[in-house]
Amino acid sequence: MAKDPVCGMDVDEKTAPAKSEYMGKTYYFCSPGCKRAFDQNPDRYLQGTGPSGGHRM
């Protein structure tokens, strides 16, 4: 299991609806909306300043 860095949901890496590569690491997302938010500003979510909980679609 992986944690969606945008909303904090647990995501199964094998069935995740979306994923992104950033700085040599793969991040998994619960939805395409969370992936879009991450792709626009990954550092925001990796530094822990992004929203915790809820979805961005």
N, CA, C, O and CB atoms as a CASP TS submission, in Angstrom:
PFRMAT TS
TARGET T0000
AUTHOR 0000-0000-0000
METHOD Language model
MODEL 1
PARENT N/A
ATOM      1  N   MET     1       0.838  -1.194   0.000  1.00  0.00           N
ATOM      2  CA  MET     1       0.000   0.000   0.000  1.00  0.00           C
ATOM      3  C   MET     1       0.877   1.248   0.000  1.00  0.00           C
ATOM      4  O   MET     1       1.960   1.273   0.584  1.00  0.00           O
ATOM      5  CB  MET     1      -0.950   0.003   1.220  1.00  0.00           C
ATOM      6  N   ALA     2       0.388   2.254  -0.655  1.00  0.00           N
ATOM      7  CA  ALA     2       1.061   3.548  -0.691  1.00  0.00           C
ATOM      8  C   ALA     2       0.075   4.597  -0.195  1.00  0.00           C
ATOM      9  O   ALA     2      -1.133   4.364  -0.172  1.00  0.00           O
ATOM     10  CB  ALA     2       1.580   3.888  -2.133  1.00  0.00           C
ATOM     11  N   LYS     3       0.594   5.745   0.197  1.00  0.00           N
ATOM     12  CA  LYS     3      -0.264   6.838   0.649  1.00  0.00           C
ATOM     13  C   LYS     3      -0.295   7.910  -0.436  1.00  0.00           C
ATOM     14  O   LYS     3       0.745   8.382  -0.894  1.00  0.00           O
ATOM     15  CB  LYS     3       0.239   7.431   2.009  1.00  0.00           C
ATOM     16  N   ASP     4      -1.502   8.281  -0.835  1.00  0.00           N
ATOM     17  CA  ASP     4      -1.682   9.375  -1.795  1.00  0.00           C
ATOM     18  C   ASP     4      -1.148  10.644  -1.128  1.00  0.00           C
ATOM     19  O   ASP     4      -1.665  11.049  -0.087  1.00  0.00           O
ATOM     20  CB  ASP     4      -3.209   9.540  -2.227  1.00  0.00           C
ATOM     21  N   PRO     5      -0.118  11.283  -1.710  1.00  0.00           N
ATOM     22  CA  PRO     5       0.469  12.450  -1.051  1.00  0.00           C
ATOM     23  C   PRO     5      -0.437  13.686  -1.039  1.00  0.00           C
ATOM     24  O   PRO     5      -0.178  14.643  -0.309  1.00  0.00           O
ATOM     25  CB  PRO     5       1.758  12.797  -1.722  1.00  0.00           C
ATOM     26  N   VAL     6      -1.490  13.661  -1.845  1.00  0.00           N
ATOM     27  CA  VAL     6      -2.390  14.820  -1.901  1.00  0.00           C
ATOM     28  C   VAL     6      -3.477  14.724  -0.838  1.00  0.00           C
ATOM     29  O   VAL     6      -3.661  15.653  -0.051  1.00  0.00           O
ATOM     30  CB  VAL     6      -3.028  14.938  -3.293  1.00  0.00           C
ATOM     31  N   CYS     7      -4.197  13.607  -0.810  1.00  0.00           N
ATOM     32  CA  CYS     7      -5.335  13.508   0.118  1.00  0.00           C
ATOM     33  C   CYS     7      -5.070  12.610   1.314  1.00  0.00           C
ATOM     34  O   CYS     7      -5.839  12.618   2.276  1.00  0.00           O
ATOM     35  CB  CYS     7      -6.542  13.001  -0.613  1.00  0.00           C
ATOM     36  N   GLY     8      -3.979  11.826   1.268  1.00  0.00           N
ATOM     37  CA  GLY     8      -3.637  10.985   2.398  1.00  0.00           C
ATOM     38  C   GLY     8      -4.288   9.611   2.403  1.00  0.00           C
ATOM     39  O   GLY     8      -4.081   8.835   3.336  1.00  0.00           O
ATOM     40  N   MET     9      -5.074   9.296   1.375  1.00  0.00           N
ATOM     41  CA  MET     9      -5.716   7.985   1.317  1.00  0.00           C
ATOM     42  C   MET     9      -4.694   6.888   1.060  1.00  0.00           C
ATOM     43  O   MET     9      -3.676   7.120   0.407  1.00  0.00           O
ATOM     44  CB  MET     9      -6.794   7.965   0.232  1.00  0.00           C
ATOM     45  N   ASP    10      -4.967   5.693   1.573  1.00  0.00           N
ATOM     46  CA  ASP    10      -4.159   4.524   1.247  1.00  0.00           C
ATOM     47  C   ASP    10      -4.568   4.039  -0.139  1.00  0.00           C
ATOM     48  O   ASP    10      -5.755   3.947  -0.455  1.00  0.00           O
ATOM     49  CB  ASP    10      -4.332   3.392   2.318  1.00  0.00           C
ATOM     50  N   VAL    11      -3.565   3.730  -0.961  1.00  0.00           N
ATOM     51  CA  VAL    11      -3.808   3.334  -2.344  1.00  0.00           C
ATOM     52  C   VAL    11      -3.016   2.057  -2.621  1.00  0.00           C
ATOM     53  O   VAL    11      -1.831   1.972  -2.301  1.00  0.00           O
ATOM     54  CB  VAL    11      -3.409   4.475  -3.343  1.00  0.00           C
ATOM     55  N   ASP    12      -3.674   1.075  -3.213  1.00  0.00           N
ATOM     56  CA  ASP    12      -2.995  -0.155  -3.616  1.00  0.00           C
ATOM     57  C   ASP    12      -2.160   0.153  -4.857  1.00  0.00           C
ATOM     58  O   ASP    12      -2.695   0.590  -5.875  1.00  0.00           O
ATOM     59  CB  ASP    12      -4.023  -1.316  -3.895  1.00  0.00           C
ATOM     60  N   GLU    13      -0.876  -0.071  -4.772  1.00  0.00           N
ATOM     61  CA  GLU    13       0.028   0.256  -5.878  1.00  0.00           C
ATOM     62  C   GLU    13      -0.323  -0.511  -7.146  1.00  0.00           C
ATOM     63  O   GLU    13      -0.062  -0.025  -8.247  1.00  0.00           O
ATOM     64  CB  GLU    13       1.466  -0.039  -5.485  1.00  0.00           C
ATOM     65  N   LYS    14      -0.907  -1.694  -7.016  1.00  0.00           N
ATOM     66  CA  LYS    14      -1.237  -2.515  -8.182  1.00  0.00           C
ATOM     67  C   LYS    14      -2.489  -2.040  -8.898  1.00  0.00           C
ATOM     68  O   LYS    14      -2.645  -2.278 -10.096  1.00  0.00           O
ATOM     69  CB  LYS    14      -1.414  -3.951  -7.767  1.00  0.00           C
ATOM     70  N   THR    15      -3.379  -1.375  -8.184  1.00  0.00           N
ATOM     71  CA  THR    15      -4.656  -0.975  -8.788  1.00  0.00           C
ATOM     72  C   THR    15      -4.892   0.532  -8.757  1.00  0.00           C
ATOM     73  O   THR    15      -5.994   0.992  -9.058  1.00  0.00           O
ATOM     74  CB  THR    15      -5.792  -1.668  -8.079  1.00  0.00           C
ATOM     75  N   ALA    16      -3.883   1.293  -8.403  1.00  0.00           N
ATOM     76  CA  ALA    16      -4.041   2.758  -8.307  1.00  0.00           C
ATOM     77  C   ALA    16      -4.518   3.325  -9.642  1.00  0.00           C
ATOM     78  O   ALA    16      -3.984   2.968 -10.692  1.00  0.00           O
ATOM     79  CB  ALA    16      -2.701   3.432  -7.887  1.00  0.00           C
ATOM     80  N   PRO    17      -5.521   4.208  -9.610  1.00  0.00           N
ATOM     81  CA  PRO    17      -6.030   4.796 -10.843  1.00  0.00           C
ATOM     82  C   PRO    17      -5.049   5.755 -11.521  1.00  0.00           C
ATOM     83  O   PRO    17      -5.206   6.076 -12.699  1.00  0.00           O
ATOM     84  CB  PRO    17      -7.307   5.517 -10.558  1.00  0.00           C
ATOM     85  N   ALA    18      -4.040   6.210 -10.777  1.00  0.00           N
ATOM     86  CA  ALA    18      -3.086   7.160 -11.358  1.00  0.00           C
ATOM     87  C   ALA    18      -1.759   7.072 -10.608  1.00  0.00           C
ATOM     88  O   ALA    18      -1.713   6.719  -9.429  1.00  0.00           O
ATOM     89  CB  ALA    18      -3.648   8.614 -11.308  1.00  0.00           C
ATOM     90  N   LYS    19      -0.676   7.403 -11.323  1.00  0.00           N
ATOM     91  CA  LYS    19       0.641   7.466 -10.685  1.00  0.00           C
ATOM     92  C   LYS    19       1.502   8.471 -11.423  1.00  0.00           C
ATOM     93  O   LYS    19       1.269   8.770 -12.594  1.00  0.00           O
ATOM     94  CB  LYS    19       1.324   6.072 -10.662  1.00  0.00           C
ATOM     95  N   SER    20       2.504   8.991 -10.720  1.00  0.00           N
ATOM     96  CA  SER    20       3.455   9.948 -11.293  1.00  0.00           C
ATOM     97  C   SER    20       4.851   9.591 -10.832  1.00  0.00           C
ATOM     98  O   SER    20       5.041   9.051  -9.742  1.00  0.00           O
ATOM     99  CB  SER    20       3.103  11.405 -10.892  1.00  0.00           C
ATOM    100  N   GLU    21       5.820   9.897 -11.668  1.00  0.00           N
ATOM    101  CA  GLU    21       7.226   9.772 -11.309  1.00  0.00           C
ATOM    102  C   GLU    21       7.727  11.183 -10.989  1.00  0.00           C
ATOM    103  O   GLU    21       7.463  12.126 -11.734  1.00  0.00           O
ATOM    104  CB  GLU    21       8.072   9.096 -12.470  1.00  0.00           C
ATOM    105  N   TYR    22       8.446  11.315  -9.881  1.00  0.00           N
ATOM    106  CA  TYR    22       9.012  12.606  -9.520  1.00  0.00           C
ATOM    107  C   TYR    22      10.316  12.370  -8.784  1.00  0.00           C
ATOM    108  O   TYR    22      10.341  11.687  -7.760  1.00  0.00           O
ATOM    109  CB  TYR    22       8.025  13.436  -8.654  1.00  0.00           C
ATOM    110  N   MET    23      11.384  12.924  -9.294  1.00  0.00           N
ATOM    111  CA  MET    23      12.707  12.821  -8.704  1.00  0.00           C
ATOM    112  C   MET    23      13.085  11.361  -8.402  1.00  0.00           C
ATOM    113  O   MET    23      13.611  11.048  -7.334  1.00  0.00           O
ATOM    114  CB  MET    23      12.770  13.654  -7.431  1.00  0.00           C
ATOM    115  N   GLY    24      12.805  10.486  -9.363  1.00  0.00           N
ATOM    116  CA  GLY    24      13.198   9.094  -9.245  1.00  0.00           C
ATOM    117  C   GLY    24      12.312   8.225  -8.384  1.00  0.00           C
ATOM    118  O   GLY    24      12.649   7.069  -8.128  1.00  0.00           O
ATOM    119  N   LYS    25      11.180   8.751  -7.926  1.00  0.00           N
ATOM    120  CA  LYS    25      10.271   7.978  -7.082  1.00  0.00           C
ATOM    121  C   LYS    25       8.885   7.968  -7.708  1.00  0.00           C
ATOM    122  O   LYS    25       8.466   8.945  -8.329  1.00  0.00           O
ATOM    123  CB  LYS    25      10.217   8.557  -5.644  1.00  0.00           C
ATOM    124  N   THR    26       8.182   6.862  -7.541  1.00  0.00           N
ATOM    125  CA  THR    26       6.812   6.740  -8.044  1.00  0.00           C
ATOM    126  C   THR    26       5.835   7.058  -6.926  1.00  0.00           C
ATOM    127  O   THR    26       5.963   6.548  -5.813  1.00  0.00           O
ATOM    128  CB  THR    26       6.548   5.321  -8.611  1.00  0.00           C
ATOM    129  N   TYR    27       4.863   7.898  -7.227  1.00  0.00           N
ATOM    130  CA  TYR    27       3.800   8.266  -6.291  1.00  0.00           C
ATOM    131  C   TYR    27       2.482   7.767  -6.864  1.00  0.00           C
ATOM    132  O   TYR    27       2.244   7.854  -8.069  1.00  0.00           O
ATOM    133  CB  TYR    27       3.761   9.819  -6.040  1.00  0.00           C
ATOM    134  N   TYR    28       1.636   7.249  -5.998  1.00  0.00           N
ATOM    135  CA  TYR    28       0.364   6.654  -6.410  1.00  0.00           C
ATOM    136  C   TYR    28      -0.785   7.505  -5.871  1.00  0.00           C
ATOM    137  O   TYR    28      -0.706   8.085  -4.789  1.00  0.00           O
ATOM    138  CB  TYR    28       0.246   5.182  -5.907  1.00  0.00           C
ATOM    139  N   PHE    29      -1.860   7.557  -6.672  1.00  0.00           N
ATOM    140  CA  PHE    29      -2.983   8.440  -6.349  1.00  0.00           C
ATOM    141  C   PHE    29      -4.307   7.695  -6.413  1.00  0.00           C
ATOM    142  O   PHE    29      -4.469   6.736  -7.168  1.00  0.00           O
ATOM    143  CB  PHE    29      -3.013   9.636  -7.301  1.00  0.00           C
ATOM    144  N   CYS    30      -5.247   8.159  -5.603  1.00  0.00           N
ATOM    145  CA  CYS    30      -6.569   7.545  -5.548  1.00  0.00           C
ATOM    146  C   CYS    30      -7.441   7.981  -6.719  1.00  0.00           C
ATOM    147  O   CYS    30      -8.448   7.339  -7.019  1.00  0.00           O
ATOM    148  CB  CYS    30      -7.253   7.891  -4.238  1.00  0.00           C
ATOM    149  N   SER    31      -7.054   9.075  -7.383  1.00  0.00           N
ATOM    150  CA  SER    31      -7.863   9.585  -8.485  1.00  0.00           C
ATOM    151  C   SER    31      -7.010  10.443  -9.420  1.00  0.00           C
ATOM    152  O   SER    31      -5.951  10.932  -9.025  1.00  0.00           O
ATOM    153  CB  SER    31      -9.057  10.399  -7.948  1.00  0.00           C
ATOM    154  N   PRO    32      -7.470  10.622 -10.651  1.00  0.00           N
ATOM    155  CA  PRO    32      -6.757  11.515 -11.571  1.00  0.00           C
ATOM    156  C   PRO    32      -6.695  12.959 -11.061  1.00  0.00           C
ATOM    157  O   PRO    32      -5.761  13.693 -11.383  1.00  0.00           O
ATOM    158  CB  PRO    32      -7.424  11.487 -12.938  1.00  0.00           C
ATOM    159  N   GLY    33      -7.683  13.360 -10.273  1.00  0.00           N
ATOM    160  CA  GLY    33      -7.679  14.722  -9.728  1.00  0.00           C
ATOM    161  C   GLY    33      -6.525  14.947  -8.760  1.00  0.00           C
ATOM    162  O   GLY    33      -5.888  16.000  -8.782  1.00  0.00           O
ATOM    163  N   CYS    34      -6.258  13.961  -7.911  1.00  0.00           N
ATOM    164  CA  CYS    34      -5.130  14.081  -6.985  1.00  0.00           C
ATOM    165  C   CYS    34      -3.812  14.080  -7.761  1.00  0.00           C
ATOM    166  O   CYS    34      -2.883  14.804  -7.402  1.00  0.00           O
ATOM    167  CB  CYS    34      -5.149  12.928  -5.946  1.00  0.00           C
ATOM    168  N   LYS    35      -3.725  13.279  -8.813  1.00  0.00           N
ATOM    169  CA  LYS    35      -2.518  13.268  -9.644  1.00  0.00           C
ATOM    170  C   LYS    35      -2.292  14.637 -10.276  1.00  0.00           C
ATOM    171  O   LYS    35      -1.169  15.140 -10.276  1.00  0.00           O
ATOM    172  CB  LYS    35      -2.620  12.187 -10.737  1.00  0.00           C
ATOM    173  N   ARG    36      -3.347  15.243 -10.815  1.00  0.00           N
ATOM    174  CA  ARG    36      -3.215  16.578 -11.435  1.00  0.00           C
ATOM    175  C   ARG    36      -2.720  17.600 -10.430  1.00  0.00           C
ATOM    176  O   ARG    36      -1.837  18.400 -10.738  1.00  0.00           O
ATOM    177  CB  ARG    36      -4.560  17.039 -12.024  1.00  0.00           C
ATOM    178  N   ALA    37      -3.284  17.579  -9.224  1.00  0.00           N
ATOM    179  CA  ALA    37      -2.868  18.533  -8.188  1.00  0.00           C
ATOM    180  C   ALA    37      -1.387  18.331  -7.860  1.00  0.00           C
ATOM    181  O   ALA    37      -0.642  19.303  -7.734  1.00  0.00           O
ATOM    182  CB  ALA    37      -3.736  18.369  -6.906  1.00  0.00           C
ATOM    183  N   PHE    38      -0.966  17.090  -7.722  1.00  0.00           N
ATOM    184  CA  PHE    38       0.432  16.783  -7.422  1.00  0.00           C
ATOM    185  C   PHE    38       1.343  17.237  -8.558  1.00  0.00           C
ATOM    186  O   PHE    38       2.367  17.877  -8.320  1.00  0.00           O
ATOM    187  CB  PHE    38       0.611  15.277  -7.169  1.00  0.00           C
ATOM    188  N   ASP    39       0.968  16.906  -9.792  1.00  0.00           N
ATOM    189  CA  ASP    39       1.799  17.251 -10.947  1.00  0.00           C
ATOM    190  C   ASP    39       1.989  18.756 -11.105  1.00  0.00           C
ATOM    191  O   ASP    39       3.022  19.193 -11.612  1.00  0.00           O
ATOM    192  CB  ASP    39       1.188  16.684 -12.208  1.00  0.00           C
ATOM    193  N   GLN    40       1.025  19.545 -10.686  1.00  0.00           N
ATOM    194  CA  GLN    40       1.126  21.003 -10.787  1.00  0.00           C
ATOM    195  C   GLN    40       2.106  21.585  -9.774  1.00  0.00           C
ATOM    196  O   GLN    40       2.729  22.615 -10.034  1.00  0.00           O
ATOM    197  CB  GLN    40      -0.240  21.633 -10.595  1.00  0.00           C
ATOM    198  N   ASN    41       2.247  20.926  -8.612  1.00  0.00           N
ATOM    199  CA  ASN    41       3.133  21.458  -7.571  1.00  0.00           C
ATOM    200  C   ASN    41       3.537  20.348  -6.603  1.00  0.00           C
ATOM    201  O   ASN    41       3.083  20.331  -5.459  1.00  0.00           O
ATOM    202  CB  ASN    41       2.445  22.615  -6.805  1.00  0.00           C
ATOM    203  N   PRO    42       4.388  19.420  -7.053  1.00  0.00           N
ATOM    204  CA  PRO    42       4.733  18.278  -6.198  1.00  0.00           C
ATOM    205  C   PRO    42       5.395  18.660  -4.877  1.00  0.00           C
ATOM    206  O   PRO    42       5.140  18.021  -3.856  1.00  0.00           O
ATOM    207  CB  PRO    42       5.640  17.357  -6.943  1.00  0.00           C
ATOM    208  N   ASP    43       6.224  19.670  -4.881  1.00  0.00           N
ATOM    209  CA  ASP    43       6.917  20.041  -3.641  1.00  0.00           C
ATOM    210  C   ASP    43       5.947  20.440  -2.542  1.00  0.00           C
ATOM    211  O   ASP    43       6.223  20.219  -1.362  1.00  0.00           O
ATOM    212  CB  ASP    43       7.886  21.181  -3.903  1.00  0.00           C
ATOM    213  N   ARG    44       4.832  21.016  -2.907  1.00  0.00           N
ATOM    214  CA  ARG    44       3.817  21.412  -1.913  1.00  0.00           C
ATOM    215  C   ARG    44       3.351  20.196  -1.115  1.00  0.00           C
ATOM    216  O   ARG    44       3.191  20.264   0.104  1.00  0.00           O
ATOM    217  CB  ARG    44       2.605  22.092  -2.607  1.00  0.00           C
ATOM    218  N   TYR    45       3.137  19.095  -1.810  1.00  0.00           N
ATOM    219  CA  TYR    45       2.607  17.904  -1.154  1.00  0.00           C
ATOM    220  C   TYR    45       3.698  17.081  -0.485  1.00  0.00           C
ATOM    221  O   TYR    45       3.435  16.418   0.518  1.00  0.00           O
ATOM    222  CB  TYR    45       1.865  17.049  -2.153  1.00  0.00           C
ATOM    223  N   LEU    46       4.891  17.107  -1.005  1.00  0.00           N
ATOM    224  CA  LEU    46       5.980  16.331  -0.417  1.00  0.00           C
ATOM    225  C   LEU    46       6.529  16.992   0.835  1.00  0.00           C
ATOM    226  O   LEU    46       7.117  16.312   1.676  1.00  0.00           O
ATOM    227  CB  LEU    46       7.093  16.139  -1.428  1.00  0.00           C
ATOM    228  N   GLN    47       6.356  18.288   0.979  1.00  0.00           N
ATOM    229  CA  GLN    47       6.812  18.999   2.174  1.00  0.00           C
ATOM    230  C   GLN    47       5.767  18.964   3.279  1.00  0.00           C
ATOM    231  O   GLN    47       5.992  19.482   4.373  1.00  0.00           O
ATOM    232  CB  GLN    47       7.154  20.445   1.832  1.00  0.00           C
ATOM    233  N   GLY    48       4.631  18.354   2.992  1.00  0.00           N
ATOM    234  CA  GLY    48       3.598  18.221   4.010  1.00  0.00           C
ATOM    235  C   GLY    48       2.772  19.472   4.226  1.00  0.00           C
ATOM    236  O   GLY    48       2.095  19.593   5.247  1.00  0.00           O
ATOM    237  N   THR    49       2.812  20.417   3.274  1.00  0.00           N
ATOM    238  CA  THR    49       2.021  21.627   3.442  1.00  0.00           C
ATOM    239  C   THR    49       0.723  21.574   2.651  1.00  0.00           C
ATOM    240  O   THR    49      -0.065  22.519   2.683  1.00  0.00           O
ATOM    241  CB  THR    49       2.825  22.833   3.026  1.00  0.00           C
ATOM    242  N   GLY    50       0.497  20.466   1.937  1.00  0.00           N
ATOM    243  CA  GLY    50      -0.739  20.324   1.174  1.00  0.00           C
ATOM    244  C   GLY    50      -1.890  19.946   2.096  1.00  0.00           C
ATOM    245  O   GLY    50      -1.697  19.710   3.289  1.00  0.00           O
ATOM    246  N   PRO    51      -3.071  19.895   1.532  1.00  0.00           N
ATOM    247  CA  PRO    51      -4.226  19.533   2.347  1.00  0.00           C
ATOM    248  C   PRO    51      -4.122  18.092   2.816  1.00  0.00           C
ATOM    249  O   PRO    51      -3.558  17.247   2.121  1.00  0.00           O
ATOM    250  CB  PRO    51      -5.524  19.742   1.564  1.00  0.00           C
ATOM    251  N   SER    52      -4.655  17.818   3.968  1.00  0.00           N
ATOM    252  CA  SER    52      -4.685  16.438   4.454  1.00  0.00           C
ATOM    253  C   SER    52      -6.151  16.028   4.532  1.00  0.00           C
ATOM    254  O   SER    52      -6.940  16.607   5.279  1.00  0.00           O
ATOM    255  CB  SER    52      -3.963  16.291   5.859  1.00  0.00           C
ATOM    256  N   GLY    53      -6.481  15.044   3.765  1.00  0.00           N
ATOM    257  CA  GLY    53      -7.866  14.595   3.684  1.00  0.00           C
ATOM    258  C   GLY    53      -8.614  15.336   2.591  1.00  0.00           C
ATOM    259  O   GLY    53      -8.247  16.448   2.208  1.00  0.00           O
ATOM    260  N   GLY    54      -9.651  14.713   2.103  1.00  0.00           N
ATOM    261  CA  GLY    54     -10.439  15.307   1.037  1.00  0.00           C
ATOM    262  C   GLY    54      -9.805  15.087  -0.319  1.00  0.00           C
ATOM    263  O   GLY    54      -8.649  14.678  -0.422  1.00  0.00           O
ATOM    264  N   HIS    55     -10.560  15.358  -1.338  1.00  0.00           N
ATOM    265  CA  HIS    55     -10.084  15.148  -2.707  1.00  0.00           C
ATOM    266  C   HIS    55     -10.062  16.452  -3.474  1.00  0.00           C
ATOM    267  O   HIS    55     -10.847  17.365  -3.216  1.00  0.00           O
ATOM    268  CB  HIS    55     -10.961  14.128  -3.435  1.00  0.00           C
ATOM    269  N   ARG    56      -9.145  16.518  -4.422  1.00  0.00           N
ATOM    270  CA  ARG    56      -9.078  17.647  -5.354  1.00  0.00           C
ATOM    271  C   ARG    56      -9.303  17.096  -6.735  1.00  0.00           C
ATOM    272  O   ARG    56      -8.453  16.384  -7.270  1.00  0.00           O
ATOM    273  CB  ARG    56      -7.710  18.409  -5.263  1.00  0.00           C
ATOM    274  N   MET    57     -10.430  17.413  -7.318  1.00  0.00           N
ATOM    275  CA  MET    57     -10.716  16.889  -8.651  1.00  0.00           C
ATOM    276  C   MET    57     -10.914  17.971  -9.634  1.00  0.00           C
ATOM    277  O   MET    57     -11.165  17.700 -10.808  1.00  0.00           O
ATOM    278  CB  MET    57     -11.913  16.017  -8.636  1.00  0.00           C
TER
END
